[in-house]
Amino acid sequence: MQKVITREKALEVFKDNQVFMIGGFLNVGTPESLVDGLIEKGIKDITFIANDTAFPEIGVGKLVVNRQVKKTIVSHIGTNPETGKQMNAGELDCELVPQGTLAERIRCGGAGLGGVLTPTGVGTVVEEGKQKIVLNGQEYLLEEALKADIALIKAAKADTFGNLVYRRSARNFNPLMATAAELVIVEAEEIVEVGELDPDEVMTPGIFVNFIIKG
């Protein structure tokens, strides 16, 4: 299968009401061209899973400002006042998840696990509506796995099979999310032929990747 496609072709798979995982941490490692594609196409009622909602004028934050999002599952929203405004007005469903728990829920989704047991959040609002399990006298919350329809991933380098290399902290959530979606689209700064990457530098194997665009 030809994995390297045009940006226009990649945008054809975007539909209303889809669940997206979007890599990045305060926009570091966010595939901005693909996010802009969601804006250009006017995709509505998005649910996105990300570390945060970035800033109003950058990355996933623009989706919130444009009111294209019905739900976010993120670890914090403090850098984007618009997210809090919409959440408090009841216009946006915002599920706040402790950062480590968020990462583990995504990892579970990619590994085929049902969820993870964690003590984080016990005795706080985080536990509301969740199953609590006691093991060896310790209380844990059962945090369910997260999966998405589409993962939007940013890589520094990809080969044509989809083996990926990330640059420094841009690695953040991208490797986990690349395993936890039905369809994975990568925005790569550089695309090389198979065999040009040192196997030791590959951080996401190409088996997880469906499509690649030049970013």
N, C-alpha and C positions, 0 to 999 in steps of 0.2 A: 504493500500500500504506500502510495506517495504521501508522506507526512508533511513535507514543506509545501505550504499553500499560500495564496495571497491573503492579505488582510480582509479584502472584500469577501472572499470565500469563507473565511473563518466567521465573519459576522453573520453569515446566513443561518447559523445554527442557534442564534440567540432568539428566544421567544419570551413572551410575557409569562409571569408566574414561575419562572425557573429558579432553582436554588443554585447559587454560585459560591464557590470558595475562591477568595481572592488573596493572593500572597502579599506580604508586605508588613512593615512595622513603621507606622507614621510615614507611609509612602515609600520607605526604603525597601526596594524589592517588589514594588507594585508594578504590574504590567499596564502602564498608563495608556498605551495605544489601544489595548483591548477594552479597558474601562471606558475610554472615550468613545469606543464603538457602541457600547451600551447606550451612551448618551445620544450619539448620532442617530441610532435607530429608534430612540424613544421607547425602549423596552420598559414595561410597567410591571408593578406588583412584584418586584424582585425581592427575594430573600437572599441576603449575603452573609457569609460566614467569613470573618476576618479578625485580625488581632484588635483593630480599632476602626474608628470612622474617619481617621486622618484629619484633614483641615477642610474648611468649607470650599476652598478654591483648588484643592489638590486631590487627585486620585479618587478613591471611593467616596470621599466627602462630597464631591460634586453630585453623585447620585442621590445623596440625601437632600442636598439643597434643591435639586430638580424634582424632588418628591416622586422619584421612580421606585422607591423602596417601601415595602410593606413591613418587613421584619429584618432586624439585624441580630446576629449572634456574635458578640464581641467581648473583649476583656475590659475595654474602657472607651469613654466617649468624650473625655474632658477637653480635648483639643478642638472639638467641633461643636460650638454652641448650638448650631441648628439641630443637631441630633437630640440634645436635651430638650430643646424647645418643642420639637415635634413629639417626643416621648411624653413630656408632661401634659401636652394638649390631647393626648390619646390618639394622635395621628400616625404614630409609628410604634410598632411592637419591638421593643429593644430588650433582648435577653442578655443580661450581663453575666459573664462567666469568669471566674478566676483564671488568670492567664495560663498557669500550669495545667489546670483542669481542661481548659479549651484545647491546648496542645494534645493532651492525652485522649480526649474525646475524638479528635481528628485522627490521631494515630490508631485508635481502636477501629474507626471506620475503615481505614486502609488495610488493617490486619484481619478484618473479618470477625472482630470481637464485638460482643453485645454492649460492652461498656467497661467502666473502671470504677473501683471502689476507692474513695478518697475521704479523709477526715476534714478536708478544707471545706468550710461553709457550714459545718455542723453547728447548730445553735444560732444560726443567723438567717436572714431572709433567703439566703441561697438554698436552704433545704426545703423551702415551701413547695409542696406538690411532688416531692421526690421520695423514692423508697429509701428507708434507712435500714442498714444491716449491722448487726453486732457480731464481731469476731474477736474471740479472746478478750472480751470485756471492753473492746474499743468500738465506738460508733463510727460508721462510715456512711457516706451517701453513695448511692448507685447513680453514677453519671453516665447517661446513655451515649453510645457512639454517634458521631456525626458523619453524614455523607452528603454529597451534592450531585446535582445533575451535571454541572460543568465546573471544572477548576481552571482558573486563569492564573498562569504561572509566569514569573519573570526569571530568565536565566541570562547569565553573562555570555555563555557559549553553549551551542548545541550542535551535535552532528546530525546528519540527515535521517538517522534512525530514531533520534530523540534522546540520546544520552546527554545529560545536562551537567553543566558546571555553573555554580553560583559564585558571585563575588562577595567575599567577606560577610558582613552582617546582612547583606541582601538574601542570604540563605534562609534566615528566620523561619517563617511558616511554609515556605515554598516546597521543600522536600516532603513534608507531611501531607500537604494538600494534594500533591501530585499522585498520591496513592489512594485518595479517598473520594474520587468522583467517577461518574460513569464515562465522562468525556473530559480529556485534559488537553487544553490549548496552551502552548508555550509561546511567549514573546521573547525572542532571543536577540541579543545585541550582535552576535556573530554566529554564523552557521558554517560548519565545515563538513568535509566528507567523512564517511565512516572510516575509522582507522587513524584519523588525525588527532584524536584525543588520547592521552595517556589513560589507560584503564584505572590507574590509581587516583585520578582526579575526578572521575565520574561520581556525582553525588546522587543523581536520580537516573536509574536505568531506563533505557528507551522503551522497554516493554510497557511502561506506564503511560507513555505519551501518544496521543492520537494525531495532533496537528501542531505545526510549528510555523510561526510567521517571523519575518525579519522586523525587529523593533528598532 
